[in-house]
Amino acid sequence: MATSISVLLLNGGEELAAQLTSWLDAAAPGRYLVSTCELRDDALMTLLSGEYDLGLLYMDADCQQGRDLLGAVKNQFCPAPVVALSERMEEALDRDAIPAGASDYVALEGISSPALERSLRYAIERKRTERHLARLAHHDPLTDIPNRVLFRDRLENAIRIATRDNMRFALMFIDLDDFKIVNDRYGHDVGDGLIRMCAERLQALLRRSDSMARMGGDEFTLLLLNVENSSDIAHLAVKIIEEITSPYDISGYHLSVGCSVGIASYPEAGRSADALLKSADLAMYQAKQVEGSNFRFFTEEMNRDVRYRLSLEEDLRRALDNRELYLEYQPRFSVRSGKVVALEALLRWNHPQKGILSAHNFISIAEDTGLIFTIGYWVIRRACEDLQRLKRDCGVEVKMAINLSARQFRDEGMVQQVANIFAETGANPNFIEFELTETALMENIDLVSLCMRPLSYFGVTFALDDFGTGSSSFLHLQRLPIAALKIDSQFMTDLLRRRSERRLVSAMINLAHNLGKVVVAEGVESISQQKWLVDEGCDQMQGYFLCAPHAYSRLTKVIRGLSLSAVLENKEGSASAADNGSKPGPGRDS
């Protein structure tokens, strides 16, 4: 505690101030310095200024002005505690003062000097403890700037004020580019140092009325109040990019990173905290699509996209309960035996208004809202149930390939949940294959690898989907329990038109075989592609040309006797055979 404690007496007058000083000096000589102030409009601002360590509010049960001050002290997170005083014990004050915002209530009649001093001292200590705990709860421990909890509170307060006063403000969402490379190459200590320096540079650019926060990882948000026009915001965005992209010297390393800035203005980009954050995030994502460091404003076109997403999000929350989600299964053929060796479970949504939607239309919404956990476990359970039914109904025993989102690995209970599903459905884990995209794996490598190993002990195998589109290293491919690599369908499109594409796919097949992995080609759409892949030694293949995905009821009729040779015999002799039937839409479906 400080050597002297400054006390502001509100509504008591000089005579009471002298009496309080006398009592306090008797218990702690010269430690308390009491000043007086009338109970008027600027009393709150005086307390909020931080000039005083303690406020004493002299009042009675009918002092409405005093009650209003206590409410304001509570709502404005006043740094100084306020102790309510009255001449004698007032039952109403004793009951209501602390809930109203006071740190304590003291009746002066008959009180001793030590008791009064102890009450004030305890009030100050409690306030300091409250402020410390509040700081831990509301500030990022690495940078000491507000975290997402406090920032959201400030954002919602800004919306209330802007709505009341018809004002505008802007929200910026800032994401560092290539931060993961810094972490991987130089270590987390250097990465932490970079985050701290970025926070300091951003803080230096802001006005006192503005706020910033670290939302987690390498993401920051800025709240810019009372902005007049988009030009001022754009100038600040340019300064932010210049500051963040300037070189850093950390622990002897000379580093550089880029950044992408998304900007959402109130009220054009939304009138709620959720809407504004989604808008700024979407604008930031658009900025990331352009090479180099850039900023983008949320536009009306983006606004339409957000409204569509919000509508779809609301519908998706009801989709499981309404049994609108279902699975289709696409066979995967062995090149060597010609038999169906696996089925890929593909998620579909039979939307009441929009019709059949593939997973790529809504899976990102499920990830953003946390619905991915419920939906993900539902997919695993249904696929396991259908695998058992297929064995019973058709006598067919094949692998079931199930796509996983990297977000699902954030559930600490994932391994136990999956084990429970195996036990409850009777599915043999040796016939389950989980597919992860290469990009998702590399962005969450530590988290994913923690779950992959115990799942592999059950007998589950893993396939790396969209191979060739990400940046996985040989080291990760060797150390992680990945059994198969799936060459992305985009390489099939120009396979026979470009020699460079053929060389690339051939190199991927050789690499996979040298690493001891099974090679699966997705998106095979012609006999010519199929023959070339066979000649290059590809192990398995799938595609609409070979067999389209089917719901379970149709699958049981199709899969009996289905073989690669039978498919190719049907396709041979027709130059247009490859164009018959439905073509896959964009996304992850083969």
ZAMARGU-4260 file (C-alpha; in steps of 0.2 Angstrom, whole numbers, plus 5000, padded with zeros to 4 digits):
<rodrens>
0) 5000/5000/5000 | 5006/5018/4996 | 5014/5028/5010 | 4999/5040/5010 | 4981/5036/5005
5) 4971/5050/4996 | 4953/5050/5001 | 4939/5060/4993 | 4924/5063/5004 | 4908/5066/4994
10) 4893/5075/5001 | 4900/5076/5019 | 4907/5094/5021 | 4923/5101/5030 | 4917/5097/5048
15) 4914/5078/5044 | 4931/5078/5034 | 4940/5084/5050 | 4931/5072/5061 | 4936/5057/5049
20) 4954/5064/5048 | 4955/5064/5067 | 4948/5046/5069 | 4960/5039/5055 | 4975/5048/5062
25) 4972/5040/5079 | 4973/5023/5070 | 4986/5027/5057 | 4995/5044/5060 | 4997/5054/5044
30) 4992/5040/5032 | 4975/5046/5026 | 4973/5063/5017 | 4955/5068/5016 | 4948/5080/5004
35) 4930/5085/5001 | 4919/5087/4986 | 4901/5090/4983 | 4889/5077/4976 | 4888/5084/4958
40) 4889/5079/4940 | 4909/5080/4940 | 4910/5069/4956 | 4911/5053/4945 | 4924/5060/4933
45) 4935/5064/4949 | 4934/5047/4955 | 4937/5039/4938 | 4952/5050/4935 | 4962/5039/4947
50) 4968/5054/4957 | 4960/5046/4973 | 4963/5029/4981 | 4947/5029/4990 | 4930/5037/4989
55) 4918/5040/5005 | 4900/5044/5000 | 4890/5051/5015 | 4872/5048/5012 | 4855/5042/5019
60) 4842/5030/5013 | 4833/5043/5003 | 4849/5050/4994 | 4844/5046/4976 | 4859/5056/4969
65) 4871/5045/4980 | 4863/5029/4973 | 4865/5035/4955 | 4883/5038/4959 | 4886/5021/4966
70) 4877/5013/4950 | 4889/5023/4939 | 4904/5018/4949 | 4899/5000/4946 | 4895/5001/4928
75) 4911/5012/4924 | 4923/5000/4933 | 4929/5014/4944 | 4947/5011/4949 | 4944/5018/4967
80) 4933/5009/4979 | 4918/5019/4987 | 4913/5016/5005 | 4895/5022/5009 | 4894/5031/5026
85) 4879/5037/5037 | 4878/5044/5054 | 4868/5029/5061 | 4864/5012/5055 | 4851/5013/5041
90) 4843/4996/5037 | 4840/5000/5019 | 4858/5006/5016 | 4865/4991/5025 | 4854/4980/5013
95) 4857/4989/4997 | 4873/4999/4997 | 4885/4985/4992 | 4874/4978/4978 | 4872/4996/4972
100) 4891/4997/4969 | 4898/5002/4986 | 4913/4992/4993 | 4907/4993/5011 | 4894/5002/5022
105) 4899/5010/5038 | 4888/5018/5051 | 4899/5031/5061 | 4889/5031/5077 | 4899/5022/5090
110) 4913/5017/5078 | 4931/5015/5084 | 4946/5023/5075 | 4954/5005/5072 | 4937/4998/5065
115) 4935/5013/5053 | 4953/5012/5047 | 4952/4993/5045 | 4936/4995/5035 | 4944/5007/5023
120) 4960/4998/5022 | 4950/4982/5018 | 4940/4990/5005 | 4956/4996/4996 | 4964/4979/4997
125) 4948/4971/4990 | 4947/4983/4975 | 4965/4979/4971 | 4962/4961/4971 | 4946/4963/4960
130) 4956/4974/4948 | 4970/4961/4947 | 4958/4946/4944 | 4949/4957/4931 | 4965/4960/4922
135) 4969/4942/4922 | 4952/4938/4915 | 4951/4952/4902 | 4969/4955/4896 | 4981/4944/4886
140) 4995/4938/4897 | 5008/4939/4882 | 5005/4957/4877 | 4995/4964/4892 | 4982/4971/4880
145) 4963/4967/4881 | 4958/4950/4876 | 4943/4945/4866 | 4931/4945/4881 | 4935/4963/4886
150) 4936/4968/4867 | 4918/4961/4864 | 4912/4971/4880 | 4919/4987/4873 | 4912/4983/4855
155) 4895/4981/4862 | 4896/4997/4872 | 4902/5006/4857 | 4887/4999/4848 | 4875/5006/4861
160) 4883/5023/4861 | 4883/5024/4842 | 4865/5019/4841 | 4860/5032/4854 | 4870/5046/4847
165) 4869/5041/4828 | 4888/5040/4827 | 4899/5029/4816 | 4914/5019/4821 | 4925/5006/4812
170) 4931/4988/4817 | 4948/4982/4810 | 4952/4963/4810 | 4971/4961/4807 | 4979/4944/4804
175) 4998/4941/4802 | 5004/4932/4786 | 5017/4919/4788 | 5017/4919/4807 | 5017/4900/4807
180) 5033/4900/4797 | 5042/4911/4810 | 5036/4899/4824 | 5041/4884/4815 | 5058/4890/4810
185) 5064/4901/4825 | 5054/4893/4839 | 5039/4899/4850 | 5050/4911/4860 | 5054/4921/4845
190) 5036/4920/4839 | 5030/4927/4856 | 5042/4941/4854 | 5035/4945/4837 | 5018/4946/4844
195) 5023/4958/4858 | 5032/4969/4846 | 5017/4969/4834 | 5005/4974/4849 | 5017/4988/4853
200) 5017/4995/4835 | 4998/4994/4834 | 4996/5003/4851 | 5007/5017/4845 | 4996/5021/4830
205) 4980/5022/4840 | 4971/5037/4848 | 4967/5037/4867 | 4949/5034/4862 | 4952/5019/4852
210) 4954/5001/4858 | 4964/4986/4853 | 4964/4967/4857 | 4973/4951/4854 | 4959/4939/4848
215) 4971/4924/4849 | 4986/4917/4839 | 4992/4930/4827 | 4975/4940/4826 | 4972/4957/4832
220) 4956/4969/4832 | 4955/4988/4833 | 4940/4998/4838 | 4941/5015/4830 | 4928/5027/4837
225) 4921/5043/4830 | 4928/5040/4812 | 4921/5053/4799 | 4925/5045/4783 | 4932/5029/4774
230) 4948/5039/4768 | 4954/5041/4786 | 4951/5023/4790 | 4961/5018/4774 | 4975/5030/4778
235) 4977/5021/4795 | 4976/5004/4787 | 4991/5009/4776 | 5000/5014/4791 | 4996/4998/4800
240) 5003/4988/4786 | 5019/4999/4785 | 5022/4996/4803 | 5018/4978/4804 | 5028/4974/4789
245) 5044/4983/4794 | 5058/4972/4799 | 5060/4965/4817 | 5076/4961/4826 | 5072/4948/4839
250) 5084/4937/4849 | 5097/4941/4835 | 5086/4936/4821 | 5081/4948/4807 | 5062/4944/4803
255) 5048/4951/4792 | 5030/4946/4791 | 5015/4953/4781 | 4998/4956/4787 | 4980/4957/4780
260) 4967/4969/4787 | 4948/4968/4786 | 4938/4983/4789 | 4919/4984/4794 | 4910/5000/4797
265) 4895/5003/4809 | 4881/5003/4804 | 4884/4998/4786 | 4893/4981/4790 | 4881/4976/4804
270) 4872/4982/4819 | 4878/4968/4832 | 4894/4963/4838 | 4893/4946/4830 | 4888/4954/4813
275) 4903/4966/4814 | 4916/4953/4818 | 4910/4942/4804 | 4910/4956/4792 | 4928/4962/4797
280) 4934/4944/4796 | 4926/4941/4779 | 4935/4957/4773 | 4951/4951/4780 | 4949/4935/4771
285) 4946/4944/4755 | 4962/4954/4758 | 4972/4938/4760 | 4967/4932/4743 | 4978/4946/4735
290) 4997/4943/4735 | 5006/4954/4748 | 4999/4964/4762 | 4983/4972/4759 | 4967/4979/4767
295) 4949/4977/4761 | 4933/4986/4766 | 4917/4975/4769 | 4907/4978/4754 | 4888/4976/4750
300) 4892/4960/4740 | 4901/4953/4756 | 4886/4959/4765 | 4874/4948/4755 | 4886/4934/4758
305) 4886/4936/4776 | 4867/4937/4776 | 4867/4921/4767 | 4879/4913/4779 | 4869/4919/4794
310) 4853/4912/4786 | 4862/4895/4782 | 4869/4895/4800 | 4852/4897/4808 | 4845/4883/4796
315) 4860/4872/4800 | 4857/4872/4819 | 4840/4864/4815 | 4846/4852/4801 | 4851/4838/4812
320) 4835/4838/4823 | 4825/4839/4807 | 4835/4824/4799 | 4840/4834/4784 | 4858/4828/4784
325) 4863/4812/4776 | 4877/4802/4769 | 4882/4796/4751 | 4895/4784/4748 | 4907/4784/4733
330) 4917/4768/4730 | 4936/4767/4728 | 4943/4754/4717 | 4960/4744/4719 | 4969/4745/4702
335) 4977/4728/4705 | 4962/4718/4710 | 4948/4729/4702 | 4938/4727/4717 | 4930/4740/4728
340) 4941/4742/4743 | 4934/4757/4751 | 4919/4769/4752 | 4921/4788/4755 | 4907/4795/4766
345) 4901/4811/4759 | 4890/4823/4769 | 4875/4830/4761 | 4861/4842/4767 | 4844/4841/4760
350) 4839/4859/4763 | 4820/4863/4763 | 4822/4878/4751 | 4840/4877/4743 | 4839/4858/4739
355) 4854/4846/4740 | 4870/4855/4747 | 4887/4847/4747 | 4898/4848/4762 | 4909/4862/4755
360) 4893/4873/4755 | 4891/4873/4774 | 4906/4864/4782 | 4915/4881/4786 | 4899/4887/4794
365) 4899/4872/4805 | 4917/4875/4810 | 4914/4893/4814 | 4899/4890/4825 | 4906/4875/4834
370) 4892/4864/4826 | 4906/4854/4818 | 4908/4843/4834 | 4890/4838/4834 | 4889/4835/4815
375) 4906/4827/4815 | 4902/4814/4828 | 4885/4811/4819 | 4894/4807/4803 | 4906/4795/4811
380) 4892/4786/4820 | 4881/4785/4804 | 4896/4779/4793 | 4900/4766/4806 | 4882/4760/4807
385) 4880/4759/4788 | 4897/4750/4787 | 4889/4736/4798 | 4873/4736/4788 | 4883/4734/4772
390) 4892/4719/4779 | 4875/4711/4785 | 4865/4716/4769 | 4878/4713/4756 | 4891/4702/4763
395) 4903/4716/4758 | 4918/4721/4769 | 4927/4737/4764 | 4935/4751/4772 | 4925/4767/4777
400) 4934/4783/4773 | 4927/4797/4784 | 4932/4816/4781 | 4937/4825/4797 | 4939/4843/4800
405) 4955/4849/4809 | 4943/4858/4821 | 4936/4842/4827 | 4953/4838/4835 | 4951/4853/4847
410) 4938/4843/4857 | 4948/4835/4871 | 4937/4821/4872 | 4938/4816/4854 | 4947/4800/4856
415) 4935/4794/4869 | 4920/4799/4859 | 4926/4789/4844 | 4930/4774/4854 | 4913/4775/4861
420) 4905/4775/4844 | 4915/4760/4839 | 4910/4751/4854 | 4891/4756/4852 | 4890/4752/4834
425) 4901/4737/4834 | 4912/4744/4819 | 4929/4737/4818 | 4942/4751/4819 | 4953/4741/4806
430) 4940/4746/4793 | 4939/4764/4797 | 4950/4777/4788 | 4950/4795/4793 | 4954/4808/4779
435) 4962/4825/4783 | 4967/4838/4770 | 4985/4842/4769 | 4982/4861/4773 | 4971/4857/4788
440) 4985/4845/4795 | 4999/4857/4793 | 4989/4871/4801 | 4986/4861/4816 | 5000/4848/4816
445) 5003/4848/4835 | 4984/4846/4840 | 4981/4833/4826 | 4996/4822/4830 | 4991/4821/4848
450) 4975/4812/4843 | 4981/4802/4828 | 4992/4791/4838 | 4979/4784/4850 | 4967/4782/4836
455) 4980/4772/4826 | 4982/4761/4841 | 4964/4756/4839 | 4968/4751/4821 | 4961/4766/4813
460) 4971/4772/4797 | 4973/4789/4791 | 4974/4796/4773 | 4980/4813/4768 | 4967/4821/4756
465) 4971/4834/4743 | 4989/4829/4743 | 5000/4841/4732 | 4990/4857/4736 | 4998/4860/4754
470) 5015/4860/4761 | 5017/4844/4771 | 5035/4839/4774 | 5043/4822/4772 | 5047/4822/4791
475) 5028/4824/4795 | 5023/4811/4782 | 5035/4798/4790 | 5032/4802/4808 | 5013/4803/4808
480) 5003/4787/4806 | 4997/4791/4788 | 4994/4776/4777 | 4988/4784/4761 | 4990/4799/4750
485) 4976/4805/4740 | 4981/4815/4724 | 4969/4830/4723 | 4957/4830/4708 | 4963/4846/4701
490) 4978/4837/4695 | 4967/4826/4684 | 4959/4840/4674 | 4975/4844/4664 | 4983/4827/4666
495) 4983/4822/4648 | 4985/4840/4640 | 5000/4845/4650 | 5017/4836/4651 | 5021/4846/4666
500) 5005/4840/4675 | 5010/4822/4671 | 5027/4824/4677 | 5021/4831/4694 | 5008/4817/4697
505) 5021/4804/4692 | 5033/4812/4705 | 5020/4812/4718 | 5016/4793/4715 | 5035/4789/4716
510) 5037/4799/4732 | 5022/4791/4740 | 5028/4774/4736 | 5046/4778/4742 | 5038/4783/4759
515) 5028/4767/4759 | 5011/4775/4757 | 4996/4769/4746 | 4992/4781/4732 | 4974/4786/4728
520) 4969/4796/4713 | 4953/4807/4715 | 4943/4814/4701 | 4946/4801/4688 | 4935/4806/4674
525) 4940/4796/4658 | 4947/4780/4652 | 4963/4789/4646 | 4966/4795/4664 | 4963/4778/4671
530) 4975/4770/4659 | 4989/4782/4662 | 4987/4780/4681 | 4988/4762/4680 | 5004/4763/4669
535) 5011/4775/4682 | 5008/4762/4696 | 4993/4771/4705 | 4986/4759/4718 | 4968/4765/4720
540) 4956/4777/4711 | 4939/4785/4712 | 4929/4797/4702 | 4911/4800/4695 | 4917/4791/4679
545) 4920/4775/4688 | 4905/4777/4700 | 4895/4791/4707 | 4891/4793/4726 | 4875/4784/4731
550) 4864/4785/4746 | 4864/4769/4756 | 4848/4762/4749 | 4855/4764/4731 | 4872/4758/4736
555) 4866/4741/4741 | 4859/4738/4724 | 4875/4745/4715 | 4889/4738/4725 | 4885/4719/4723
560) 4897/4713/4709 | 4904/4730/4706 | 4922/4730/4699 | 4934/4741/4690 | 4934/4729/4675
565) 4915/4729/4674 | 4914/4748/4674 | 4928/4749/4661 | 4919/4737/4649 | 4903/4747/4650
570) 4913/4763/4646 | 4923/4756/4632 | 4917/4759/4614 | 4909/4776/4618 | 4920/4791/4615
575) 4907/4801/4625 | 4906/4789/4639 | 4917/4800/4651 | 4904/4814/4649 | 4889/4803/4654
580) 4881/4805/4671 | 4882/4819/4683 | 4899/4828/4686 | 4905/4832/4703 | 4903/4850/4709
585) 4917/4861/4716 | 4923/4856/4733 | 4930/4840/4741 | 4919/4827/4733 | 4928/4816/4720
</rodrens>
